Amino acid sequence: MVPHLVSRCPVWLFRWWTACTPGATVQHKTWAGMTRTPVRGSPWGIVDISPLVRRGSSSTSSRADEVMLTHNRYPVQRLPFSVVSEEDLVAFERIVPSRVITDPEELETSNVDWLRTVRGCSKVLLRPRTSEEVSHILRYCHKRNLAVNPQGGNTGLVGGSVPVFDEIILSTALMNQVISFHEVSGILVCQAGCVLEELSRHVERWDFIMPLDLGAKGSCHIGGNLATNAGGLRFLRYGSLHGTVLGLEVVLADGTILNCLTSLRKDNTGYDLKQLFIGSEGTLGVITAVSILCPPKPKAVNVAFLGCPGFAEVLQTFSSCKRMLGEILSAYEFMDAECVQLVGHHLRLASPVQETVMGLGCPGRTPQAGWLKQKKCISHACGGWKSKIKVPPGLVSESPFYVLIETSGSRAEHDAEKLSIFLEQVLGSGLVTDGTLATDQRKVKALWALRERITEALSLDGYVYKYDLSLPVERLYDLVTELRARLGPRAKHVVGYGHLGDGNLHLNVTAEAFSTSLLGDLEPYVYEWTAGQRGSVSAEHGVGFKKKDVLGYSKPPEALQLMQQLKALLDPKGILNPYKTLPTQA
């Protein structure tokens, strides 16, 4: 397997900031000159890659100053951890020879999250290759009271993967080996630093897929996925990582290696300890290896990109999907028109339904009411829904909402028949007004790009206030509407999109720059509104640094107290990913 480490943030976004920890005297010495892996092009091959996707850039720019140090922007105080000394660097060099990085230029990308909203000032990055090396590092740091920031692909959205102060960055980038794959059971065992997209390619050789799919799959590490309990685009079909992960290997804060790397589907012997570490964001232990169950690769995949006249129709279309598509429904995503406009504006990806309508009738027919009645067309007698019908300009107006529906099954003819009946029903009833359908793999990826690259487009629109919420599906979009009225022209855009099948809203507000007053209008209002619906303030992105003090909106005091007790038991000195996940204690 080819390792693929690319940093989310190009170097030109910031400069090295030397003013970090008072009293820090570590000289900027390069113990090893590690080169960055070249970046691939766009996975879809549709447009030029934006600067945010060119993650290995080595150029510099004055735009560095836009990324403020986290401890200057937020009210956070450094805990009494030790400061890395020259003696510590010598010790680390013995543990991981030639893989101790102190060069400021090489540390830049690892100190900043790719959204450019939080920035630490770590002066040391370690790159172990084995669990034993991680164990030696943590044992040493535990003895010396040195704080450690575990880091995978650094694609997180809540500030959990970068230092807050000068924590040592422990990168899993070189822990990228596949240990085994069983082609009968579909069980994959691999190190935590394997890139999700590379794992997908690996298991596809045996006609399996990963149960997890994310827009950041080209950079995120499987260990980071587990540490944040990432949800992603296949959650509707394959469920949570709490169900698909069979075993973990974890190194605890004192260096103890906890080997629970079982490949058993059923193991009812005592507490299921692996569940403690899934979603713990590196605060209880460092995940070093994983055993995960991979489902068979579907033989037939179809993607429909449909326009709906309102959110009520989005919900009704979803109900029809579940009822009529049943076992082949694998994804149901929604986005509002502003999302599609931003993707078009910043990434030059055009909406496929603005110039064409779905070719669900005979080529040449004008799409009117009842145009789906000819069954022979739907059964491909004249091209069926594989064709697109060009329509006169102005006939199709932009829809206020769009849904992306994916089906995955074992027989193309069976899936096509079910999908055709479904499309006929939703178009005939007015739930869907226009759309397009893809069965070819290249076109399927192009349609998915419209959904997967929304985050990238938003990051190019200015400073982004991001909220990842779980809500009752019937209230999923109400908060977006209320915020538009509440914020008015102070926000450039207020958009909503996400995994409607999971009740997961990605609420995003963009502005020209960070504004304390705008943040005050958003928080705690967003969290109070979510709590009023008995929702969750974090659906799939994790808690990280940004949400640690709002857990009380989703968890009772008793639960928070138990979490603190577990942290104290497993990491009594608090050296693992400090300032993250748990509320600040007085």
N, C-alpha and C positions, 0 to 999 in steps of 0.2 A: 504494500500500500504506500502511495506517495504522500509524505507529510505535506500539509498545506497550512502554513501559518502566515496569515496576513493581518495587519493591524487595522482596526476600524478607522483610525484617524490619521491622515497624512501629516508628515512632520511640519508642513507649512502652516498648520493651524495654530501653532504655538511655539514659544521659545522656552528653553530651559530656564527655570526660575531658581536661582540659588538661595534666595531667602526663604528658608523653610523652618527648620527646627533650631531654636536658639542653642548654641553650643555645639552644633554639628560640625565636625572638622574633617569629614571623610574627603580625601583627595579624589579628584575625578580621574581614576585610573582604569584603563581597559584591560581586564584580565583575559578577555578573549574577544577577538573580532568576529562576531557572528554576523553573517549577512542575512538579509531578509529574503524570504521566498518571493519570487516574482508573482504578480497578481494575474489571474486569468481575466479574460474579457467578460462581458455580460453573459450570464447563463442563457439569455434568450437571443442574443445576437441581434437585437432590434434597433438599438440606438447606441450612440457613443456613451461611454461610461462617464458618469459625473465624478467630480473630484472626490466625493465621499466614498466612492467605490474603489478608487485607485488607492488601496490601503497600504501600499509599500512605498509610496513616494518619498524621495529623500531631499526634496527641495525645501527651502525655508521661506518664511514670509512674516511680515509685520502683523499679520492677522493673529499671531500667537497671543497677543495681549488681550484678545477677546475672551480667552478662557481664564476666568478668575480662579484663584486658588480656593478650594472648597472651604477651608477654615477662615477665609476672608469674607466669603459670601454668606456662610451659614454660622449660626452661633454654636460652635462646637469647640471644646477644649481638649487639648492633647492629654491623654492619660500618662501616668508615670512609668512609661516603658523606657528601657535603656536605648541609647543611641549607638548605632553601628560604629565600631572602631576598626582601626587597621588590623588589630589582632583577630577580630571577627572575620574580616575578609580573608585573612590567611587560613583560618579554620574552614571557611566555606570552600576555599580553593582546594583544600585537601579532600573535601567531601565530593565536590563536583568539579574536577579539574577542567580548566579552560572554559567553564560555563558559568562564571561569575561576571556579571555585567555591571560596570559602574560608569560607563561612558554616557554623558548626558544626552547626546543625540540618540543613542540607542534606547534610552529610557523614556524619551518623550512620548512615544505612542502608548506606552504602557501606563503612563501616569494620567492620561486623559480618557474619559469615556468618549465614544464615537459621536455622541450627541453634542459634545463640547459644552457640557453644562457643569461638570465637576472635574476637579483637577487636584491630584495629590503631588507630593514632591519626594517620592522615594528615590534613594540614591543607589540602591542595590537591587538587582534582579538575578534570581537563581533559576537555572534550567536543569532540573534533574531528569534522568531517563528512567529510573526505576523506583519502585515503592521503597526499597531499602534506602536509597538516597534521600527520598522525602522523609523517611523515618529519622535518619541521622540529622537532617536539617532541623526538623522540629524538636528533636531531643536537645540539640544545641541551643536553639532559640528559647525553649522552655527553661533551660538552665540559666540562660543569660537574660531572661525577661525581655526578649526582642519580639515586637509585634510582627505578624506575618499576614500578607494579603494574597490568598490563593487567586490565580488568574488563569482562565482558559483563553477563549478567543476574544475576550473583551468586547462582546456584542451586547452586553446588558443595558437596560434602559432605566435603571433606578439607582445607579451609582454604586452597585454592589461589587463591581469587579476591579475598581481602581482604589489606590490608597487615599485616605483622607489627610494624613500627615506624611510621615516618612517610613511607613511600614515596609518591610522587606517584601518585594514581589516574588512569589513563588509561581513560576510559569509551568504549566503542564504541556507546553508546545512540543517538547521532544519525547513525551510519553505517548507515542502515536502508533503503537504496534497492535495489530490484530493477533490475539492469542489463539483463538480457534473459532471455527464456525461449523455447526453440524447441519448438513444439508437435508436431513430427514426431519429433525425437530425444529430447525430454524433458529437455534439458540446461538447467539453471537457473544463471545467473550473478548473484550478488548481493553486497552489502556484508556485512561480518562482523557488524554490529549488528542484522541482521534477526532478529526473533523467530520461533522455529520454527513456532509456531501460525499466525502471519501468512503465512509462506511456504507452509504447507500449504493455507491457503485460497486463496492466489494460484494455485498450480499446479492446484488442483482445478477451476478454471474451464476448464481444458483436459483434464479427466479424468485427471490425474496425481496422485500423492501423493509426499510426501517419504519417502526410504528410512529415515528415522529418526523414532522416536516416543518421547517421554518423558513422565513424569508432570508434569514442570516445563515442558512445551511452551509454556504461556502466558506464560512469563517468560524462559526461556533463549534465548541468542543463538546463531545458527549458528556464529559464530566461536568461541565458548566450547565448543560441542559438538565442534568439530574439535580445539581446543587440548587437550581432555581425552580425545579419541577415545571419546566417549560411545557406549555400546552400545544400550541401550534395548529396547523391546518388539518391534521388527521385525527384530532381529538374526538370528533363526532363519531368516527368509525372505530378507532382502536382504543380510545379511552386514555386515561392518565398514565404517566410513568409509574405511579404507585402500583399499577396493575401489570405492566409489561416488564418491569425490571425484576429479575429473579434473584440477583445477588450483587453484592458490592464488596470491594476491598477499600478500606478507609484507614488512613493514618491519623491517630488521635494527637491532641496537642502535646503530649509528653513523648511522642515518637512511637507509641504502641501501634503495631499493625493489626488491625481488626480484619481478619480474613473471613468474610461471609460470602465468598464468591461462589455460591452454589449455582448449579444449572438445573436444579430440580423444580418442576412445576408445582409440586406439592411438598411442603415441609412444615409440619405443625408442631415443631419442637420448641416450645417456649416463645418468648417475645420475638416479634419480627423486627429485629434491630435495624435492618436496612432502611425501614420507613422513617427512622429518626433523621437520617442524613439526606433523604430526598426532599429538597425544598429548604434545607437548613443554610444554604448559601455560604458554605465554608466556615460557619461559626462553631460547629461541633467537631469537625474533622475534615480532612482533605481526601476527597474521593480519588483513588488512584486506578481503579479498574472496575469494570461493570460486566454483568451477565444480563443479557436482554433478549426477550423473545421477539422474533421478527415474523410478520405475517407473509404468506405467499404473495407474490406479485400478481396483481389482477391482469387478466388476459385482455380485457376490454376497458378502456377509459374514455369517458365522454365528458366534456365541459361545456356548459351552457352559460352564456353571459346575457342576462335578461334585464330589461328596464321595467320598473314598476311605477305606477302613478302616485303612490303614497306608501307610508310605512305600514299602514293597515294591510295593504296588499302584499307587502313583504312578508308579514306574519302569516297571512292566509296562504300565500304560495308555499311557505315552509310547511304548514299543516298538510297541504296537498302533497308536497314532496314526501313527507314521512308516510303518508297513507298509500300513495301510489307507487313510489319507488322502493320503499321498504329496505330490503337487505342490500341493495346496490348503491344506496345513497352514502357517499363518503365525505362530502363537504358541502356546507351551505354558508357562504360568506355574503355579507352585505356591505355596501358603501354608499354614501350620499353623493350627490352630483358634484359637490365641491371637491371631494377627494379625486374624482375622475378628472376634473378641471386642473387640479394641481399636478397630477401625474402627467397630464398632457402638456402643461406649461413648462414644468421644470425638467422633465425627462423626455419630452416629445413622443410620448406614447398616446396615440389617438384612441378614443373610444370606438370600439368596433360597431356600435349600434347607432352612431350619429349619421352615417352615410348609407347604411344598408339596414334592411329589416330581415328577419330570419326567413330563409327560403323554405318555408314549410308547405308551399304549394307548388304548382307547376311553374317552371320557368316561363316568364313572360306574363303571368297573371298579375293583375293589380291586387295587392292585398286589401281585402275588404272584409266586412263581417261575414263569417261563414266560409272563409277561404280555406279552412282546414278540412273541409268535408270530404274531399276526395281521398279515400283510403288508399287507393293504388299509388298515389304520390308519396304518402307517408311510408309505404312499404318499398320505396325506392324504384317504382316502375318508371319514373321520369326524373330520377335524381334525388327526389325527396328533400329531406331537410339538410342534405349535405351541400346543397347549393345556396348561394346568397342571391337575393333579388335586388338589383339596383332600383332605386326609387327616385322620382323627381325631387330636386332640392325643395326643402320646406315641408315635405310630406311627413317626415319623422322629426319630431322635436325632442330635445334632450329630456330624459326622464329625471325626476327628482331623486330616485333611488335605483340602485342596480344590485342584482344578486348574482353570485357565481355559484353554480351548482355543479358538483362533480359526481359522477357515478363510476363505480368500479365493480366489475363482475368477471365471471369466468366464460360467458358466452356472449359474443358481440350481438348476435341476432336477438337473443332474449332481452338484452339491455336496451337495444334500439327500439324494440317493440314497446317496452314499458315506458321509455323516455318519450317516444312519439305520442303515446296516449296521454301522458302527463302534459306535454307541451300543447297538445290540442285542447285539453281541458282548460289550462290556465290562460291561454290566449283567447279562447272562445268566451270565457267568463269575464274577461277584462282585467284579470289580476296582473297580467303581463301585457305590455303594449308593444314591445319590440325586443330584438335581441339577435344573437348569433350563436352558432353551435360549432364545436370543433371535435373531431375524432382523431385527426392527424396529430402526432406527438409534438411537432413543431408549433402548430397552431394552439394546441393545448397549453404549451408553455407560454406562448405569447399572451393568452388570456389570463393565465395565472400571474403573469408579470404585472398586469394592471392592479391586482390586489396586493401582491407581495411587495411592491416597490412604493406603496403609499408612504411608509415611514421615511424612506429616502427622500421622496418629494417634499414632505413636510419639513425635513431638516434643512432643505435648501430654501425654504420660504422665510426663514428667520429663526428667532428663538422659539423653542417649542415647549409648551407646558403639556406634559403627557399624563394621562390617567387611564389605568387599565382596570376596569370595573366589572364585577359580576352583578347582574341585575335580573329581575324577572323579565322575561322576554317581552311581555306586553308593555313594559315601561322603559324598554331599552333606549329609545331615542328621545324620550321626553326631556332628559337632562340637556341634550344638545340644543333643543329648541329654547329651553329656559335660559341657558347661558348666552345664546345669541342676543336675546332680549336684554339680559342683565349687563353684558359687556359692551354692546353697541359697537361704535367705531374704534374703541380702544384696542380691540383685537383685529388682526388682519383677517384671520379665518377661524371659525369654530366648526370642526368637522367630527363626524362620527362614522366609524366602520368597525368591523370585527366579525367574530365567530357567532353568528346569531344562533346556530344550532347548539352552542354551549352557553348561551346567555352572557356572552363576553363582549362588552363595549370598549373600544379604543377611542376615548375622547381626547381630542388634541386641539389646543389653542395656540395659534402662532401670533407673534408680534415682531416688530422690527428689532427689538432688543429686550433683554431681561428688565422687568419692571417690578419693583417691590409693591407698588400700589396695585398693579394688575394681579400679582400673586395673592395679595390680600383680598381681592374680590373673588378669587377662585377658591382659596382655602381659608377657613375650613368648610366653605359652602358646599363644595363638591362632595366632601366626605360626610357631611351632615345629611345631605340629600340621599346619598347612597345608604347610609345607616337607616334612614327613614324608610327605605324599601327593603330593609333586612338584607342588603347586598354585601359584597366584599370589596374592600379598597384595593385589593390586588388579586386579579383573576389568574394571571399566568406569568407576569413579569418578575414576581418576587417582591421583596420589601426593600432590600438594599439599604443605602444610606438615606434616600429621600423619603421613604415611607415609614421608617422605624417608629416615629412618634405619633403615628395615626392608627396604629394597630387596635387601639381601644375602640375605634368605630366598628370593628368587625369581631373582636374577641372580648370576652368578659374578663374582669380582673383576675379571676381564679386561673384562667388559662394562661394569662400573661405571667402570673407568678410561677406556675409550673414550668413554663419555658425558661424563665430566669434560673430556676433550680436545676434544670437539665444542663444549661450552659455552665453553671458553677460546678456541677459534678464532672463534666467531661473536659472542661477547660477552665480550671480554677484560677489561673492567672489572667484569663481573658485575652490571650495573645492572638487567637485566630480571628481574623477579619474583624477587628474592633470597630466600634461606632456604627455597626450594621445590624439590621434585622430585628433587634430587640430594642424596646423603648429606652431612652436615656434615664438612668437612675439618679436620683438626687444624691 
